[in-house]
């Protein structure tokens, strides 16, 4: 093997290693998350509202599949969800959209009025 062939082989191997390296360390963004949140009514979509959202850690999410039983304004919930790569475009957030989630499990949380937040 001459020096030119060796150099080309090493360059190709290094390029492949660099380009595939990040794939092996990719974070699993599709892992389900568990959190406490609040269901909020952001108004009728037909009237430029954003419909039902769930606020988790000061971020408003548009749930793709919120069950009718949980469509109550200011309802405290605990949920397991998957964050989706899509955003919901609506009147209040037309320019940026709301991040979407898929609700896997949701339960109402009864807040104790005597407990400090």
C-alpha positions in Angstrom: 0.0 0.0 0.0 1.5 3.3 -1.0 1.4 6.5 1.1 -1.3 8.1 -1.0 -3.7 5.2 -0.7 -3.0 5.0 3.1 -3.7 8.7 3.5 -7.0 8.4 1.5 -8.1 5.4 3.6 -7.3 7.1 6.9 -9.1 10.3 5.8 -12.2 8.3 4.8 -12.2 6.4 8.0 -11.8 9.6 10.1 -14.6 11.3 8.1 -16.9 8.3 8.7 -16.1 8.3 12.4 -16.8 12.0 12.8 -20.0 11.9 10.8 -21.5 8.8 12.6 -20.2 9.7 16.1 -23.1 11.9 17.1 -25.6 9.2 16.1 -24.3 6.8 18.7 -24.8 9.4 21.5 -28.2 10.6 20.4 -30.4 11.5 23.4 -33.7 9.7 23.5 -36.2 12.6 23.2 -39.1 10.2 22.8 -38.9 9.0 26.3 -42.2 9.5 28.3 -42.1 12.2 30.9 -44.1 12.5 34.1 -45.1 15.9 35.5 -47.7 17.9 37.3 -49.6 20.4 35.3 -52.7 22.6 35.0 -55.3 22.2 32.2 -56.3 25.7 30.9 -58.9 26.8 28.4 -57.2 29.2 25.9 -60.5 29.9 24.0 -62.3 28.4 21.1 -60.0 27.6 18.2 -62.6 28.9 15.7 -62.4 32.3 17.4 -58.6 32.5 17.2 -58.1 30.8 20.6 -55.7 27.9 21.2 -58.2 25.5 22.7 -57.2 23.3 25.7 -53.6 23.5 26.8 -51.7 21.9 29.7 -49.2 24.2 31.5 -46.2 22.3 32.8 -43.3 24.2 34.4 -44.4 27.6 33.0 -44.6 26.2 29.4 -48.0 25.8 27.6 -48.4 22.6 25.6 -51.1 21.7 23.2 -52.3 18.1 24.0 -53.1 16.1 20.9 -55.5 13.8 22.8 -56.9 15.4 25.9 -59.9 13.3 27.1 -63.2 15.2 27.4 -63.3 14.4 31.2 -60.2 16.6 31.7 -61.4 19.6 29.7 -61.9 21.8 32.8 -60.3 25.2 33.2 -57.7 25.4 36.0 -57.8 21.6 36.6 -54.7 20.4 38.4 -53.4 17.1 37.0 -50.5 14.7 37.0 -49.7 13.2 33.6 -47.3 11.0 31.7 -46.7 12.3 28.2 -44.5 12.3 25.1 -43.3 15.6 23.7 -43.8 15.6 19.9 -41.7 17.4 17.3 -44.7 19.3 16.0 -46.2 22.6 17.0 -49.9 23.7 17.1 -50.4 26.9 15.2 -53.3 29.0 16.7 -54.4 32.5 17.2 -52.6 33.4 20.3 -49.4 31.7 19.2 -49.7 32.0 15.5 -46.0 33.0 14.9 -44.4 30.3 17.0 -47.1 27.8 17.8 -47.5 25.7 20.9 -45.4 22.6 21.4 -47.5 19.5 21.1 -47.7 16.5 23.5 -49.3 13.1 23.4 -50.9 12.3 26.7 -50.3 8.7 27.8 -51.9 8.9 31.2 -53.6 11.7 33.1 -55.1 12.0 36.6 -56.8 14.8 38.5 -54.8 16.0 41.5 -56.8 17.3 44.4 -54.8 20.2 45.9 -54.9 20.7 49.6 -56.1 24.3 50.2 -54.2 24.4 53.5 -50.8 23.4 52.0 -48.4 26.1 51.0 -47.4 26.0 47.4 
